[in-house]
């Protein structure tokens, strides 16, 4: 019997998993989706032509499940996770794994009691971040001491920051500030703007002081979609740095070298292979190669599909790729950023069950 994955939730993020299952059904066989609202169930059935269930029990009764993806609201994520854990079903959870600190401890105890849970924390699997992280993890920058990440909000940005700094579960002192300003509204999840609207936007900056390492988290709420707010990244080690897509390294102490991280896509300038992402190059070196060639996906869809593929491996072998400790730490630090920004005082991260 073919083992498939199921999906709970029908929001905007859930559609990423539906598109991936539709486009690569042989790699990602799909058992069905749970949608509680009757009207939404009908819409999903009409749009996606997949099995749609009203309850989680109906999905589990199919007997075809390898794991279930949970893509539900913040208030629902913990009870849904607990129900699936009680049914001994492996879980790939959308982020965050839980909203409050006490909830993080509850869900961590599920994993300690044997529940198989991983996180769909996809940002480190986006092509450009994967290429940059390869340079970092291969030691090409030497020991990384500084990282300035303005690419993603909250726990997503924190995940990137911790991975670039290679700090694992270490505990920093966090100092955060928020600033509100005006911006002309741009596109959103539903497409381009229909009129000119001036909106209030909020920028949050947080310093992660590890003593021997410094991380800077910086994100403005409009960055994901805005046409006029860009992403930024700076990673510095004692033998080199990555500044957005520019890489500066030392071949030896007398020989500096420099190259750009360049994107290789098909379908340009008369190429007839179809339009898809192929690779990220660093000079003549391939730093990242798309594991799903041919699929016309955004970088985020490639990253989500990578999480799905890694979840399949986890179910078969037990090899973790983003487990409870990382998931809880990212959300815990996110809570501390909000606390520091509100009180305008530094906060020291304290040991938790997962550290």
C-alpha positions in Angstrom: 0.0 0.0 0.0 1.3 3.5 -0.9 1.9 5.6 2.2 0.7 9.1 1.8 0.6 12.3 3.8 -2.5 14.1 5.1 -3.2 17.7 5.8 -5.2 19.5 8.5 -6.2 23.1 7.7 -7.2 24.9 4.5 -5.6 28.4 5.0 -3.2 30.2 2.7 -0.1 28.3 3.9 -1.9 24.9 3.5 -2.2 25.6 -0.2 1.6 25.3 -0.5 1.3 21.6 0.4 -1.7 21.1 -1.9 0.3 22.6 -4.9 3.3 20.4 -4.2 1.1 17.3 -4.0 -0.7 18.3 -7.2 2.6 19.0 -9.1 4.6 15.9 -7.9 2.0 13.2 -7.0 4.5 10.4 -7.4 6.9 11.9 -4.9 4.3 13.2 -2.6 1.2 11.0 -2.6 -1.7 12.7 -0.9 -4.3 11.0 1.3 -6.6 14.0 1.9 -7.3 17.2 3.8 -9.4 17.9 6.9 -11.6 21.1 6.7 -14.1 21.7 9.4 -16.1 24.5 7.7 -18.7 23.1 5.2 -18.4 26.0 2.8 -14.6 25.8 2.7 -14.8 22.1 2.3 -16.8 22.5 -0.9 -14.4 25.2 -2.2 -11.4 23.0 -1.6 -13.0 20.0 -3.3 -13.9 22.1 -6.3 -10.5 23.8 -6.6 -8.2 20.9 -5.8 -10.1 17.7 -6.6 -8.6 15.9 -3.5 -10.3 13.8 -0.8 -11.8 16.2 1.8 -12.8 15.2 5.3 -14.8 16.9 8.0 -12.9 15.4 10.9 -9.4 14.2 11.7 -10.8 10.8 12.6 -12.1 10.3 9.0 -8.6 11.1 7.7 -6.9 8.7 10.1 -9.4 6.0 9.1 -8.2 5.9 5.5 -5.2 3.8 6.8 -2.9 5.3 4.2 -1.0 7.8 6.3 2.7 8.1 6.7 2.4 11.4 8.5 0.1 14.4 8.8 0.9 18.1 8.2 -0.8 20.5 10.6 -1.5 23.9 9.2 -4.0 25.4 11.5 -4.5 28.5 13.6 -2.4 29.4 16.6 -5.2 28.5 19.1 -5.7 25.1 17.4 -2.1 24.0 16.9 -1.5 22.5 20.4 -4.8 20.5 20.7 -4.5 19.2 17.2 -0.9 18.2 17.9 -1.9 16.4 21.1 -4.7 14.5 19.4 -2.4 13.3 16.6 0.3 12.4 19.1 -2.3 10.3 21.1 -3.1 8.5 17.9 0.6 7.8 17.4 0.7 9.6 14.0 3.9 11.3 12.9 3.4 15.1 12.7 5.0 17.8 10.4 3.8 20.9 12.1 3.5 24.4 10.6 5.1 27.1 12.7 5.1 28.0 15.5 4.8 24.7 17.3 2.9 26.5 20.1 2.1 30.1 21.0 3.0 30.5 24.7 5.9 29.4 26.8 3.8 27.0 28.9 2.5 25.5 25.7 6.0 25.0 24.4 6.8 22.9 27.5 3.6 20.9 26.9 4.4 20.1 23.3 8.1 19.3 24.1 6.9 16.7 26.7 5.0 15.1 23.9 8.2 14.5 22.0 9.9 13.3 25.1 7.1 10.8 25.5 7.7 9.4 22.1 5.6 11.5 19.8 7.2 11.9 16.3 7.1 15.6 15.5 9.2 17.8 13.2 8.7 21.4 12.1 8.1 22.7 8.6 10.6 25.5 9.3 11.4 26.0 5.6 13.5 29.2 5.5 16.9 27.5 5.9 15.9 25.3 2.9 15.2 28.2 0.5 17.8 28.0 -2.3 19.8 31.2 -1.5 19.9 30.6 2.2 20.9 27.0 1.6 23.8 28.1 -0.6 24.9 30.7 2.0 24.7 28.3 4.8 26.8 25.8 2.9 29.6 28.4 2.8 29.2 28.9 6.6 28.9 25.2 7.5 31.9 24.3 5.3 34.0 26.8 7.3 34.7 29.0 4.3 34.2 32.1 6.5 36.2 30.8 9.4 34.5 31.2 12.7 31.3 33.3 12.3 31.1 36.0 15.0 28.4 38.3 13.5 25.2 37.9 11.6 22.6 40.6 10.6 19.4 39.0 9.3 16.5 41.0 7.8 14.8 38.3 5.8 11.9 36.9 7.9 9.7 37.6 10.8 9.8 36.2 14.4 10.7 32.6 14.8 11.6 32.3 11.1 14.1 35.1 11.3 15.5 33.7 14.6 15.9 30.3 13.0 18.0 31.8 10.2 20.0 33.9 12.7 20.9 30.9 14.9 21.9 28.9 11.9 24.1 31.6 10.5 25.7 32.2 13.9 26.1 28.5 14.6 25.0 29.0 18.2 22.8 26.0 18.5 20.7 26.2 21.7 22.9 28.7 23.5 21.2 31.4 25.5 21.8 35.1 24.6 20.8 38.4 26.2 18.2 40.0 23.9 17.6 43.7 23.6 14.7 44.7 21.2 13.1 47.9 20.0 10.1 48.5 17.8 9.5 51.5 15.5 6.3 52.5 13.6 6.3 54.5 10.4 4.2 55.0 7.2 4.5 53.1 4.0 2.5 53.0 0.7 0.7 49.7 0.7 1.9 47.1 -1.8 0.7 43.6 -2.8 -0.5 41.0 -0.3 -1.6 37.4 -0.2 -4.5 38.3 -2.5 -2.5 40.0 -5.2 -1.5 43.6 -6.2 -3.0 46.7 -4.5 -6.2 48.0 -6.0 -5.6 51.6 -4.9 -3.0 53.8 -3.2 -3.2 53.4 0.5 -0.8 54.7 3.1 -0.4 52.2 6.0 1.3 52.1 9.3 4.1 49.6 9.4 6.2 48.3 12.3 9.9 47.5 12.3 11.4 45.3 15.1 15.2 45.2 15.7 16.7 42.9 18.3 20.3 42.3 19.4 21.3 38.8 20.4 24.4 39.1 22.6 26.2 35.8 23.1 29.3 37.4 24.5 31.6 36.0 21.8 29.0 36.4 19.0 26.5 39.1 18.0 23.3 38.5 16.1 21.0 41.3 14.8 17.4 40.5 14.0 15.7 43.1 11.9 12.3 42.8 10.2 9.5 45.1 9.0 6.1 43.6 8.7 5.8 44.5 5.0 9.0 42.9 3.8 7.5 39.6 2.5 5.4 41.3 -0.2 6.4 44.9 -0.4 7.9 46.2 -3.7 9.9 48.9 -1.8 11.2 47.0 1.3 14.0 44.6 0.5 15.6 41.7 2.3 19.2 42.0 3.7 21.8 39.7 5.1 25.3 40.1 6.4 27.4 37.3 7.9 30.9 37.9 9.1 33.6 35.4 10.0 37.3 35.8 10.8 38.2 34.7 7.2 35.4 36.2 5.2 31.9 37.6 4.9 28.7 37.2 2.9 26.9 40.5 2.2 23.6 39.7 0.5 25.0 37.9 -2.6 28.6 39.2 -2.5 31.1 36.8 -0.9 34.6 37.9 0.2 37.0 35.2 1.3 40.8 34.7 1.9 42.5 32.1 -0.2 45.4 32.7 2.2 46.2 35.7 4.3 47.8 37.5 1.4 45.2 36.6 -1.3 41.7 37.9 -1.1 39.0 36.5 -3.5 35.5 37.7 -4.2 32.5 36.3 -6.1 28.8 36.7 -6.5 26.1 34.2 -5.6 24.3 33.9 -8.9 20.9 32.3 -9.7 20.6 29.8 -12.5 17.1 29.5 -13.9 15.9 27.9 -17.1 13.5 29.4 -19.6 15.6 32.6 -20.2 16.9 34.0 -23.5 15.5 31.3 -25.8 16.1 28.4 -23.4 13.3 25.8 -24.1 13.6 23.7 -20.9 10.6 25.4 -19.3 10.8 27.9 -16.5 12.2 26.6 -13.2 15.0 27.2 -10.8 18.1 25.1 -11.4 20.9 26.1 -9.0 22.8 28.8 -7.0 26.4 29.2 -8.2 29.3 30.7 -6.3 31.8 31.5 -9.1 32.1 28.2 -11.0 31.0 26.2 -7.9 27.5 24.8 -7.5 26.5 25.6 -3.9 22.9 24.6 -4.3 21.0 22.4 -6.8 17.2 22.3 -6.9 16.1 18.7 -5.9 12.8 19.3 -7.7 13.8 20.3 -11.3 11.0 21.1 -13.6 8.5 22.3 -11.1 7.5 25.9 -11.6 7.7 26.8 -7.9 8.8 29.8 -5.9 11.8 29.5 -3.7 9.4 29.1 -0.7 7.6 26.3 -2.4 10.9 24.5 -3.1 11.7 24.9 0.6 8.4 23.6 1.8 8.8 20.6 -0.6 12.2 20.0 0.9 10.7 19.9 4.4 8.1 17.3 3.1 10.9 15.2 1.6 12.9 15.3 4.8 9.8 14.4 6.7 9.4 11.3 4.6 13.0 10.4 5.5 12.4 11.1 9.2 9.4 8.7 9.3 11.5 6.0 7.6 14.8 6.4 9.4 14.3 8.7 12.5 16.8 11.3 11.0 15.6 14.7 12.4 15.8 17.9 10.4 14.0 20.4 12.6 13.0 18.9 15.9 11.3 20.1 19.1 14.4 21.7 20.7 15.0 24.0 17.7 11.3 24.7 17.3 10.8 25.6 21.0 13.9 27.7 21.1 12.9 29.8 18.1 9.5 30.6 19.5 10.9 31.2 23.0 13.3 33.8 21.6 10.5 35.3 19.6 8.5 35.7 22.9 11.5 37.4 24.5 11.9 39.8 21.6 8.3 40.9 22.1 8.8 41.2 25.8 12.0 43.3 25.5 10.4 45.5 22.8 7.4 46.1 25.1 9.4 46.9 28.3 12.4 48.5 26.5 14.6 46.4 28.8 17.1 43.7 28.0 16.0 40.1 28.8 18.3 37.2 29.5 17.2 33.9 27.9 17.0 31.2 30.6 17.5 27.4 30.4 14.3 25.5 29.5 13.5 21.8 29.3 14.7 21.6 25.7 18.1 23.2 26.5 
